[in-house]
Amino acid sequence: MSSRPTIVITGASDGIGAVAARALAGPAVDLLVVGRSPEKLAPVAADTGGVALTADFARLDEVRTLAKEIAGRVDRIDVLINNAGGMFAPRTPTVDGHEPNFQINHLAPFLLTNLLHDRLAAASGALVLNTSSVANRFGRIDLTDLDYRRRRALQQFAYGSSKLMNILFARGIAQRWSADGIVAAAVHPGPVATSFGRESRSTGLIYRTPLRRLALISPESGAAPLIDLARRGADPSLNGVYFDRHRANGAENRQAHDQTLIDGLWEISTGLVGLDAR
């Protein structure tokens, strides 16, 4: 195993994840790029010299296998960018029985990050960076109904809730793991012109038509905040902060600092993915 810094990026097969991977790669870095499609991931790995690992976050067993593969390859992780995700039709549950925005955008990265805790702690200064969204402002966390079994599951609101969870999760890490030298932050990269909206009819209209030229920014621009924060590494001033692009303390949902939700989401998520409390 190498003593060089290690960076792990999920959702790295295209969009801002691929741009960030290419920017952060280098001969002095061990880079691991994660995606769902081996075909799409291969050119990113080839361009960066990174190791390509595949996992479908709609299947938690694949996330567990991914964590084992990563832990088997590296003895430490200096930067973990939880970038995989998207907007999904909420009425079709995953194979694990969860609402897909909840699982793919929150539960899967929650599981992966917890399983990699020891590798993060081994860096003696690690950064966990969660890709969130301004849509967090439209979310609502109900700890008794995270899977929308009782509430009406509108796609935009289910997505917004999952992006709010990305912020709450970052704050949970900041509070629980700071003694291990682990810093966590969340960031809204901006409205990026990628394949993000393909699962949504309404949001996808903007992402799939010429309207994208008016409303969206390039993947290169969207990746810039992730790249900047990753290069800052385990800067204590980042801990628990939500960035709206490059601006710290961006506009948030009023639930984003609710300690009951920070603790409750962590505890419930721990139980749902079968982890021991940490």
KEDOVEX-803530 format. One record per residue (C-alpha): residue number from 1; residue in one letter; x, y, z. Coordinates in steps of 0.1 Angstrom, whole numbers. Example, Ala and Ser with C-alpha at 12.3 -4.5 7.8 and 13.67 -1.06 7.14 Angstrom:
+-----+------+-------+-------+-------+
:  nr : rest :    xx :    yy :    zz :
+-----+------+-------+-------+-------+
:   1 :    a :   123 :   -45 :    78 :
:   2 :    s :   137 :   -11 :    71 :
+-----+------+-------+-------+-------+
//
This chain:
+-----+------+-------+-------+-------+
:  nr : rest :    xx :    yy :    zz :
+-----+------+-------+-------+-------+
:   1 :    m :     0 :     0 :     0 :
:   2 :    s :    11 :    35 :    -8 :
:   3 :    s :    20 :    64 :    16 :
:   4 :    r :     8 :    89 :   -10 :
:   5 :    p :   -24 :   108 :    -4 :
:   6 :    t :   -56 :    90 :   -15 :
:   7 :    i :   -86 :   106 :   -30 :
:   8 :    v :  -119 :    86 :   -36 :
:   9 :    i :  -146 :   101 :   -58 :
:  10 :    t :  -180 :    86 :   -64 :
:  11 :    g :  -202 :    95 :   -93 :
:  12 :    a :  -169 :   100 :  -112 :
:  13 :    s :  -179 :    85 :  -146 :
:  14 :    d :  -192 :   118 :  -160 :
:  15 :    g :  -203 :   154 :  -151 :
:  16 :    i :  -186 :   172 :  -123 :
:  17 :    g :  -173 :   140 :  -108 :
:  18 :    a :  -152 :   132 :  -139 :
:  19 :    v :  -140 :   169 :  -141 :
:  20 :    a :  -130 :   168 :  -105 :
:  21 :    a :  -112 :   135 :  -110 :
:  22 :    r :   -91 :   148 :  -139 :
:  23 :    a :   -83 :   180 :  -120 :
:  24 :    l :   -72 :   163 :   -88 :
:  25 :    a :   -53 :   134 :  -104 :
:  26 :    g :   -15 :   134 :  -104 :
:  27 :    p :    16 :   113 :  -100 :
:  28 :    a :    17 :   120 :   -63 :
:  29 :    v :   -19 :   110 :   -57 :
:  30 :    d :   -36 :    76 :   -54 :
:  31 :    l :   -70 :    82 :   -71 :
:  32 :    l :   -99 :    58 :   -69 :
:  33 :    v :  -129 :    67 :   -92 :
:  34 :    v :  -163 :    51 :   -86 :
:  35 :    g :  -192 :    48 :  -110 :
:  36 :    r :  -221 :    26 :  -120 :
:  37 :    s :  -210 :    20 :  -156 :
:  38 :    p :  -177 :     4 :  -163 :
:  39 :    e :  -178 :    17 :  -199 :
:  40 :    k :  -183 :    53 :  -189 :
:  41 :    l :  -158 :    50 :  -161 :
:  42 :    a :  -130 :    35 :  -182 :
:  43 :    p :  -119 :    67 :  -200 :
:  44 :    v :  -118 :    87 :  -167 :
:  45 :    a :   -96 :    61 :  -152 :
:  46 :    a :   -74 :    61 :  -183 :
:  47 :    d :   -71 :    99 :  -184 :
:  48 :    t :   -63 :   101 :  -147 :
:  49 :    g :   -43 :    69 :  -140 :
:  50 :    g :   -69 :    62 :  -113 :
:  51 :    v :   -83 :    29 :  -103 :
:  52 :    a :  -119 :    23 :  -115 :
:  53 :    l :  -144 :     7 :   -92 :
:  54 :    t :  -180 :     1 :  -100 :
:  55 :    a :  -211 :     0 :   -77 :
:  56 :    d :  -248 :     7 :   -81 :
:  57 :    f :  -259 :    27 :   -51 :
:  58 :    a :  -294 :    14 :   -56 :
:  59 :    r :  -280 :   -19 :   -42 :
:  60 :    l :  -266 :   -17 :    -7 :
:  61 :    d :  -248 :   -50 :   -11 :
:  62 :    e :  -227 :   -34 :   -39 :
:  63 :    v :  -219 :    -5 :   -16 :
:  64 :    r :  -206 :   -30 :    10 :
:  65 :    t :  -185 :   -48 :   -16 :
:  66 :    l :  -172 :   -14 :   -28 :
:  67 :    a :  -161 :    -5 :     7 :
:  68 :    k :  -142 :   -38 :    10 :
:  69 :    e :  -125 :   -32 :   -24 :
:  70 :    i :  -114 :     3 :   -14 :
:  71 :    a :  -102 :    -8 :    20 :
:  72 :    g :   -82 :   -36 :     4 :
:  73 :    r :   -64 :   -12 :   -19 :
:  74 :    v :   -55 :    17 :     4 :
:  75 :    d :   -44 :    21 :    39 :
:  76 :    r :   -58 :    56 :    43 :
:  77 :    i :   -82 :    80 :    26 :
:  78 :    d :   -73 :   117 :    27 :
:  79 :    v :  -104 :   130 :     7 :
:  80 :    l :  -137 :   112 :     1 :
:  81 :    i :  -160 :   130 :   -23 :
:  82 :    n :  -196 :   116 :   -20 :
:  83 :    n :  -208 :   128 :   -54 :
:  84 :    a :  -229 :   100 :   -67 :
:  85 :    g :  -266 :   106 :   -69 :
:  86 :    g :  -294 :   121 :   -89 :
:  87 :    m :  -332 :   127 :   -90 :
:  88 :    f :  -353 :    96 :   -92 :
:  89 :    a :  -390 :    86 :   -95 :
:  90 :    p :  -400 :    80 :   -58 :
:  91 :    r :  -427 :    55 :   -64 :
:  92 :    t :  -404 :    27 :   -75 :
:  93 :    p :  -385 :    13 :   -45 :
:  94 :    t :  -349 :     0 :   -47 :
:  95 :    v :  -342 :   -37 :   -43 :
:  96 :    d :  -335 :   -29 :    -7 :
:  97 :    g :  -371 :   -16 :    -4 :
:  98 :    h :  -362 :    21 :     0 :
:  99 :    e :  -374 :    52 :   -17 :
: 100 :    p :  -346 :    57 :   -43 :
: 101 :    n :  -337 :    94 :   -36 :
: 102 :    f :  -334 :    85 :     1 :
: 103 :    q :  -312 :    54 :    -6 :
: 104 :    i :  -290 :    65 :   -35 :
: 105 :    n :  -284 :   101 :   -24 :
: 106 :    h :  -282 :    94 :    14 :
: 107 :    l :  -282 :    59 :    27 :
: 108 :    a :  -256 :    45 :     2 :
: 109 :    p :  -230 :    73 :     9 :
: 110 :    f :  -238 :    71 :    46 :
: 111 :    l :  -230 :    34 :    45 :
: 112 :    l :  -199 :    38 :    24 :
: 113 :    t :  -185 :    66 :    45 :
: 114 :    n :  -191 :    47 :    78 :
: 115 :    l :  -175 :    15 :    64 :
: 116 :    l :  -144 :    36 :    54 :
: 117 :    h :  -142 :    54 :    87 :
: 118 :    d :  -110 :    36 :    98 :
: 119 :    r :   -93 :    45 :    65 :
: 120 :    l :  -103 :    81 :    69 :
: 121 :    a :   -91 :    82 :   105 :
: 122 :    a :   -58 :    66 :    94 :
: 123 :    a :   -50 :    98 :    73 :
: 124 :    s :   -46 :   119 :   105 :
: 125 :    g :   -65 :   146 :    87 :
: 126 :    a :   -92 :   136 :    62 :
: 127 :    l :  -120 :   155 :    44 :
: 128 :    v :  -154 :   140 :    36 :
: 129 :    l :  -172 :   162 :    10 :
: 130 :    n :  -209 :   156 :     3 :
: 131 :    t :  -224 :   170 :   -30 :
: 132 :    s :  -256 :   186 :   -19 :
: 133 :    s :  -280 :   210 :   -37 :
: 134 :    v :  -298 :   243 :   -33 :
: 135 :    a :  -329 :   220 :   -35 :
: 136 :    n :  -322 :   212 :     2 :
: 137 :    r :  -344 :   242 :     9 :
: 138 :    f :  -374 :   224 :    -5 :
: 139 :    g :  -369 :   192 :    15 :
: 140 :    r :  -386 :   182 :    47 :
: 141 :    i :  -372 :   155 :    71 :
: 142 :    d :  -397 :   134 :    89 :
: 143 :    l :  -378 :   109 :   110 :
: 144 :    t :  -409 :    87 :   112 :
: 145 :    d :  -413 :    85 :    74 :
: 146 :    l :  -379 :    88 :    57 :
: 147 :    d :  -390 :    64 :    30 :
: 148 :    y :  -423 :    83 :    22 :
: 149 :    r :  -445 :    54 :    31 :
: 150 :    r :  -471 :    77 :    46 :
: 151 :    r :  -464 :   110 :    29 :
: 152 :    r :  -471 :   118 :    -8 :
: 153 :    a :  -438 :   113 :   -26 :
: 154 :    l :  -434 :   142 :   -50 :
: 155 :    q :  -401 :   138 :   -69 :
: 156 :    q :  -387 :   173 :   -64 :
: 157 :    f :  -394 :   172 :   -27 :
: 158 :    a :  -381 :   137 :   -22 :
: 159 :    y :  -349 :   148 :   -39 :
: 160 :    g :  -347 :   180 :   -19 :
: 161 :    s :  -351 :   160 :    13 :
: 162 :    s :  -322 :   137 :     3 :
: 163 :    k :  -300 :   168 :    -4 :
: 164 :    l :  -309 :   182 :    30 :
: 165 :    m :  -298 :   148 :    45 :
: 166 :    n :  -264 :   153 :    28 :
: 167 :    i :  -260 :   185 :    49 :
: 168 :    l :  -272 :   168 :    81 :
: 169 :    f :  -249 :   139 :    75 :
: 170 :    a :  -219 :   162 :    71 :
: 171 :    r :  -228 :   179 :   104 :
: 172 :    g :  -231 :   145 :   120 :
: 173 :    i :  -196 :   136 :   109 :
: 174 :    a :  -183 :   169 :   121 :
: 175 :    q :  -197 :   163 :   156 :
: 176 :    r :  -189 :   126 :   159 :
: 177 :    w :  -155 :   122 :   141 :
: 178 :    s :  -136 :   154 :   148 :
: 179 :    a :  -115 :   136 :   174 :
: 180 :    d :  -104 :   112 :   146 :
: 181 :    g :   -92 :   141 :   125 :
: 182 :    i :  -120 :   138 :   101 :
: 183 :    v :  -136 :   170 :    87 :
: 184 :    a :  -168 :   171 :    67 :
: 185 :    a :  -186 :   197 :    46 :
: 186 :    a :  -214 :   198 :    20 :
: 187 :    v :  -215 :   218 :   -12 :
: 188 :    h :  -240 :   229 :   -38 :
: 189 :    p :  -221 :   229 :   -71 :
: 190 :    g :  -246 :   250 :   -90 :
: 191 :    p :  -272 :   241 :  -117 :
: 192 :    v :  -248 :   220 :  -139 :
: 193 :    a :  -254 :   209 :  -175 :
: 194 :    t :  -250 :   172 :  -171 :
: 195 :    s :  -272 :   141 :  -174 :
: 196 :    f :  -285 :   148 :  -139 :
: 197 :    g :  -321 :   154 :  -147 :
: 198 :    r :  -327 :   125 :  -170 :
: 199 :    e :  -350 :   107 :  -145 :
: 200 :    s :  -373 :   137 :  -140 :
: 201 :    r :  -399 :   149 :  -165 :
: 202 :    s :  -401 :   185 :  -152 :
: 203 :    t :  -365 :   191 :  -141 :
: 204 :    g :  -353 :   170 :  -170 :
: 205 :    l :  -370 :   194 :  -194 :
: 206 :    i :  -343 :   220 :  -186 :
: 207 :    y :  -315 :   195 :  -186 :
: 208 :    r :  -325 :   178 :  -219 :
: 209 :    t :  -334 :   207 :  -241 :
: 210 :    p :  -318 :   240 :  -255 :
: 211 :    l :  -330 :   257 :  -223 :
: 212 :    r :  -299 :   242 :  -206 :
: 213 :    r :  -278 :   269 :  -224 :
: 214 :    l :  -297 :   296 :  -206 :
: 215 :    a :  -303 :   281 :  -172 :
: 216 :    l :  -272 :   259 :  -165 :
: 217 :    i :  -235 :   261 :  -160 :
: 218 :    s :  -208 :   239 :  -174 :
: 219 :    p :  -195 :   208 :  -156 :
: 220 :    e :  -161 :   225 :  -154 :
: 221 :    s :  -177 :   254 :  -135 :
: 222 :    g :  -198 :   231 :  -114 :
: 223 :    a :  -168 :   210 :  -104 :
: 224 :    a :  -148 :   241 :   -93 :
: 225 :    p :  -161 :   242 :   -58 :
: 226 :    l :  -155 :   205 :   -52 :
: 227 :    i :  -119 :   208 :   -65 :
: 228 :    d :  -112 :   239 :   -44 :
: 229 :    l :  -125 :   223 :   -12 :
: 230 :    a :  -108 :   190 :   -19 :
: 231 :    r :   -75 :   208 :   -23 :
: 232 :    r :   -80 :   225 :    11 :
: 233 :    g :   -83 :   191 :    26 :
: 234 :    a :   -90 :   187 :    64 :
: 235 :    d :   -92 :   224 :    71 :
: 236 :    p :  -110 :   227 :   104 :
: 237 :    s :  -128 :   258 :    92 :
: 238 :    l :  -147 :   237 :    68 :
: 239 :    n :  -161 :   214 :    94 :
: 240 :    g :  -199 :   212 :    93 :
: 241 :    v :  -202 :   240 :    67 :
: 242 :    y :  -226 :   241 :    38 :
: 243 :    f :  -212 :   259 :     7 :
: 244 :    d :  -233 :   274 :   -20 :
: 245 :    r :  -206 :   270 :   -47 :
: 246 :    h :  -176 :   288 :   -32 :
: 247 :    r :  -196 :   307 :    -6 :
: 248 :    a :  -196 :   294 :    29 :
: 249 :    n :  -229 :   293 :    49 :
: 250 :    g :  -252 :   292 :    19 :
: 251 :    a :  -289 :   295 :    22 :
: 252 :    e :  -303 :   264 :    39 :
: 253 :    n :  -335 :   247 :    49 :
: 254 :    r :  -345 :   257 :    84 :
: 255 :    q :  -341 :   221 :    95 :
: 256 :    a :  -304 :   220 :    85 :
: 257 :    h :  -292 :   228 :   120 :
: 258 :    d :  -318 :   209 :   140 :
: 259 :    q :  -298 :   187 :   164 :
: 260 :    t :  -327 :   163 :   168 :
: 261 :    l :  -326 :   157 :   131 :
: 262 :    i :  -288 :   154 :   129 :
: 263 :    d :  -288 :   128 :   156 :
: 264 :    g :  -320 :   110 :   146 :
: 265 :    l :  -311 :   107 :   109 :
: 266 :    w :  -277 :    92 :   119 :
: 267 :    e :  -293 :    67 :   143 :
: 268 :    i :  -320 :    56 :   120 :
: 269 :    s :  -297 :    53 :    90 :
: 270 :    t :  -273 :    32 :   111 :
: 271 :    g :  -301 :     8 :   119 :
: 272 :    l :  -314 :     7 :    83 :
: 273 :    v :  -280 :    -3 :    68 :
: 274 :    g :  -271 :   -27 :    97 :
: 275 :    l :  -242 :    -8 :   112 :
: 276 :    d :  -231 :    -7 :   148 :
: 277 :    a :  -235 :    28 :   164 :
: 278 :    r :  -203 :    48 :   162 :
+-----+------+-------+-------+-------+
//
